Amino acid sequence: MLPVLAMTLLFTLCQGVDSSGPAASAGTRARSAAEDDRFGIRLLEAPVKRRGDPRALYQIVDHLAPGTTIHRRVQVTNLSAKALHFQMGATAAGIDRSRFTVAAANTASELTSWISFDRDSFEVPAYGNAPVKVTIKVPPDASKGERYAVIWAQVAAPANDVRNVGVNTQVGIRVYLDIGPGGEPPSDFRIEKLIPARAKEGQAEVSAMVHNTGGRALDMSGSFTLSDGPGGLRAGPYPATLGTTLAPGDRAPVVVRLDERLPNGPWEVRLSLSSGLIKRTVTATLTFPAAGGTGPPVEVRSNGVLHGALLAGVPAVAVLLLLLVRRRRSGRG
């Protein structure tokens, strides 16, 4: 049985009918071109096996074998004072330059062809809700690999005396679907280095180079704190800038923007990044450059995390035992 979840929509898609494609931004609801028309969408359920995964509360994230069919319920909410007519659909998506990108509305893909709804068009009364059952049916001959799409609900505002062009406003939920036999590919990442910088206007920032070492796409979030600065100053936590999505094998910076009044340092810093259940924390000593400059890359120290479960084919526990044995032998000598 699938547990009921109460999470808001992932992002909003707004598109004019003459647009080449929708733009995605973080949010919990949408306002249509009619200004008074507000609505939203949320995921109502997720697999029991992903109950502890924060991403599964607001995205459809799953691993399926070929020939599998799953059902997920979403809820469309009318937040306006009049009835609204909705249409449901799915649009192709991908990961480009470390960003989750959405194609123009109704752009088909292999994954969108597997997605259907128990109702494609319906009306929701003022301040009402409407559940919609989403079915994803994977064909038996589907090839191995991860695929992306967006499930959306749309309200259309036709052209009128005020608007020369009709506008469709959409709210959507991301889909990350991995196909293959057996178990799901592991998710993991490594924080490789930190790069301090300061803009011409004086704002300090840190770019963390992150490498997706696992087999699933990652949506990065996290926080950054500073301590032991000049005069014993502390600062933070500062949130990592959202929006970085890493495909398997990708490397990209995750940026943290700081206060312009922050002294150059040196500082002891701590960065914690996560995607779903995977969390990595590193520490480092860094100094910010003068305004308009970028400092050299700073090596990071792991903080209670052994990066990489294997070393030359030896399990991590065996590596630790080997180090203890060497330390005892060196003490006897």
C-alpha positions in Angstrom: 0.0 0.0 0.0 1.2 3.5 -0.8 1.3 6.0 2.0 -0.5 9.4 1.6 1.9 12.3 1.5 1.2 16.0 1.7 3.9 17.9 -0.3 3.6 20.8 -2.6 4.4 20.9 -6.3 8.0 20.9 -7.4 8.0 23.8 -9.9 5.9 25.9 -12.1 5.8 26.0 -15.9 4.5 29.1 -17.6 4.3 29.2 -21.4 2.6 31.4 -24.0 1.3 29.5 -27.0 3.7 31.2 -29.3 6.7 30.4 -27.0 9.4 28.0 -27.9 9.3 26.3 -24.6 8.3 26.6 -20.9 10.5 28.1 -18.2 10.9 26.3 -14.9 11.2 28.0 -11.5 10.8 26.9 -7.9 7.4 27.5 -6.4 4.3 26.0 -4.7 1.6 27.4 -7.0 0.9 29.1 -10.2 -1.0 32.3 -11.3 -2.4 32.2 -14.8 -2.5 35.1 -17.2 -5.9 36.0 -15.8 -4.1 37.0 -12.6 -6.9 35.9 -10.4 -6.6 32.2 -11.4 -4.3 30.4 -8.9 -3.8 26.7 -8.8 -1.2 24.0 -7.8 -0.4 20.4 -8.0 1.2 17.9 -5.6 2.1 14.2 -5.3 -0.2 12.3 -3.0 1.8 9.1 -2.7 5.2 7.4 -3.1 6.5 3.9 -2.9 6.8 2.5 0.7 10.4 1.6 0.0 11.1 5.3 -0.5 9.2 6.5 2.5 12.4 8.1 4.0 13.6 9.7 0.8 12.7 13.4 0.7 12.8 13.6 -3.1 10.1 10.9 -3.4 7.7 13.2 -1.5 7.4 15.7 -4.3 8.9 13.9 -7.4 8.2 10.6 -9.0 11.6 8.9 -8.5 11.6 5.1 -9.2 13.5 2.1 -10.6 11.4 -0.3 -12.6 12.1 -3.5 -14.5 10.9 -3.7 -18.1 7.2 -4.8 -18.3 6.3 -3.1 -15.0 3.3 -0.8 -14.5 2.9 1.6 -11.6 0.2 4.0 -10.5 0.7 7.3 -8.7 -2.0 9.8 -7.5 -1.6 13.5 -7.8 -3.9 16.3 -6.6 -4.8 19.4 -8.6 -5.9 22.3 -6.4 -7.9 25.3 -7.5 -6.9 28.2 -5.2 -9.0 30.8 -7.0 -12.6 32.1 -6.4 -14.0 30.6 -9.6 -14.1 27.2 -11.2 -11.2 26.4 -13.5 -10.9 23.9 -16.4 -7.7 21.8 -16.3 -6.0 19.6 -18.8 -3.4 17.0 -17.9 -0.3 16.0 -20.0 3.3 15.0 -20.0 6.3 16.7 -21.6 9.8 15.4 -22.4 12.6 16.6 -20.1 16.4 16.2 -19.7 19.5 17.3 -17.9 21.5 20.0 -19.8 24.5 21.8 -18.3 23.6 20.6 -14.8 20.1 21.9 -15.0 16.8 20.0 -15.3 15.4 21.2 -18.6 11.8 20.9 -19.9 10.9 20.8 -23.5 8.1 22.7 -25.2 4.6 21.6 -24.1 3.4 18.3 -25.5 6.9 17.4 -26.7 6.8 13.6 -26.8 9.5 11.2 -25.7 9.8 7.5 -25.0 8.9 8.1 -21.4 5.9 10.4 -22.1 4.5 7.7 -24.4 4.3 5.4 -21.3 2.4 7.9 -19.2 -1.4 8.2 -19.1 -4.1 9.7 -16.9 -7.5 8.4 -15.7 -8.9 11.8 -16.9 -7.2 14.2 -19.3 -9.7 17.1 -19.0 -11.9 18.2 -16.0 -13.2 21.1 -14.1 -12.4 21.9 -10.4 -14.8 24.2 -8.5 -13.5 27.3 -6.6 -11.1 26.3 -3.8 -11.6 22.7 -4.7 -9.4 19.7 -5.2 -9.3 16.9 -7.9 -7.3 13.7 -7.6 -5.8 12.3 -10.8 -4.4 8.8 -11.2 -1.2 8.7 -13.2 -0.2 5.4 -14.8 3.3 4.6 -16.1 3.4 1.4 -18.2 6.9 0.3 -19.1 7.0 -2.0 -22.2 8.7 -5.4 -21.9 11.4 -4.4 -24.5 12.3 -1.1 -22.8 16.1 -0.6 -22.8 18.2 0.1 -19.7 18.8 3.7 -18.6 17.3 6.7 -16.8 14.6 8.9 -18.4 13.1 12.2 -17.4 9.7 13.9 -18.0 7.3 16.3 -16.4 3.6 15.6 -15.6 1.6 18.8 -15.7 -1.8 20.3 -15.1 -2.7 23.3 -17.4 -5.2 26.2 -17.4 -5.6 28.0 -20.7 -6.3 31.7 -20.9 -7.5 32.5 -24.4 -6.8 35.7 -26.2 -9.0 38.7 -25.5 -9.2 42.5 -25.6 -6.4 42.7 -23.0 -4.2 39.9 -24.3 -3.4 39.5 -28.0 -2.0 36.0 -27.5 -3.5 33.1 -25.6 -1.5 31.9 -22.7 -1.3 28.4 -21.1 -0.1 28.2 -17.5 1.2 24.9 -16.2 2.3 23.4 -12.9 4.2 20.2 -12.9 5.9 17.3 -11.1 9.3 15.9 -12.3 9.7 12.3 -13.2 13.0 10.5 -12.8 12.5 6.9 -14.0 15.3 4.3 -14.2 14.8 1.2 -16.2 16.7 -2.1 -15.8 16.7 -5.6 -14.4 17.6 -6.3 -10.8 18.2 -3.7 -8.2 18.4 0.0 -8.5 21.8 1.6 -9.4 23.3 3.2 -6.3 23.3 6.9 -5.8 26.4 8.7 -4.6 28.5 11.8 -5.0 31.8 13.3 -4.0 32.6 16.9 -3.1 36.1 17.4 -4.7 37.1 21.0 -3.9 36.0 24.5 -2.9 36.7 27.6 -4.9 36.3 31.0 -3.0 35.5 34.1 -4.9 34.3 37.7 -4.4 32.2 39.7 -6.9 33.1 43.2 -7.9 30.3 44.4 -5.8 31.8 42.7 -2.8 29.6 39.6 -2.3 31.6 36.5 -1.3 30.7 33.1 -2.7 32.0 29.5 -2.7 31.7 27.1 -5.5 31.8 23.4 -4.6 32.9 21.1 -7.4 30.6 18.0 -7.1 31.0 14.7 -8.9 28.1 12.4 -9.3 29.7 9.0 -8.8 26.5 7.0 -8.7 24.0 5.7 -11.3 21.0 8.1 -10.7 20.5 11.8 -11.3 20.9 14.0 -8.2 19.2 17.3 -7.2 21.6 19.1 -4.9 20.8 21.1 -1.8 22.7 21.9 1.3 24.2 24.5 3.7 27.5 26.2 4.4 28.8 27.5 7.8 32.0 29.4 8.7 33.8 29.5 12.0 37.1 30.6 13.6 37.3 33.6 11.4 39.0 36.9 12.2 38.4 37.7 15.8 36.7 34.4 16.3 33.8 35.3 14.1 31.2 32.7 13.0 28.7 33.0 10.1 25.9 30.9 8.6 24.4 28.6 7.8 24.0 29.8 4.3 21.8 27.7 1.9 23.3 26.3 -1.3 21.8 27.8 -4.4 19.1 25.3 -5.7 18.8 24.2 -9.3 21.9 22.0 -9.8 20.9 18.6 -11.2 23.7 16.1 -11.9 23.3 13.3 -14.4 25.4 10.1 -13.6 29.0 10.9 -14.1 28.6 14.7 -14.3 30.8 17.2 -12.5 29.4 20.7 -11.8 29.7 23.5 -9.3 27.2 24.0 -6.5 27.3 27.7 -5.5 26.8 29.2 -2.0 26.3 33.0 -2.0 27.5 34.7 1.2 27.3 38.2 2.8 29.3 41.0 1.2 30.4 42.1 4.7 32.2 38.8 5.4 35.9 39.4 6.1 38.4 37.6 3.8 39.5 35.2 6.5 41.1 32.8 7.0 38.0 30.7 7.9 37.3 27.2 8.9 34.3 26.1 6.8 31.9 23.2 6.7 29.8 22.3 3.7 27.0 19.7 3.8 25.3 18.7 0.6 22.6 16.2 0.0 20.3 14.6 -2.6 17.5 12.5 -1.2 19.0 10.1 1.4 22.6 10.7 0.3 24.5 13.3 2.3 28.2 14.3 2.3 30.0 16.8 4.5 33.4 18.3 4.1 35.5 20.9 5.9 38.3 23.1 4.7 40.4 26.2 5.5 39.9 29.0 3.0 40.5 32.7 2.5 38.4 34.9 0.2 40.1 37.0 -2.4 39.7 40.8 -2.8 36.7 42.1 -4.7 36.5 41.0 -8.3 38.7 38.0 -7.7 38.7 34.2 -7.6 40.9 32.3 -5.2 42.8 29.0 -5.9 40.9 25.7 -5.4 41.0 24.5 -1.8 41.3 20.8 -1.0 38.6 19.5 1.3 38.7 17.2 4.3 36.1 14.5 4.8 34.0 14.8 7.9 33.2 11.4 9.3 32.6 10.0 5.8 34.8 7.4 4.1 34.5 8.4 0.4 34.3 5.3 -1.7 33.1 2.0 -0.3 36.0 0.1 -2.0 39.7 0.6 -2.2 41.5 -1.6 -4.8 38.7 -4.1 -4.4 39.0 -4.3 -0.6 35.9 -3.5 1.5 36.1 -0.4 3.6 36.1 -2.4 6.9 39.1 -4.4 5.8 40.9 -1.2 4.9 40.3 0.2 8.4 41.5 -3.1 10.0 44.6 -3.0 7.8 45.4 0.5 9.0 45.0 -0.6 12.7 47.3 -3.5 12.2 50.0 -1.3 10.6 49.7 1.2 13.4 50.2 -1.5 16.1 53.2 -2.9 14.2 54.8 0.5 13.9 54.3 1.0 17.7 56.1 -2.2 18.5 59.1 -1.3 16.4 
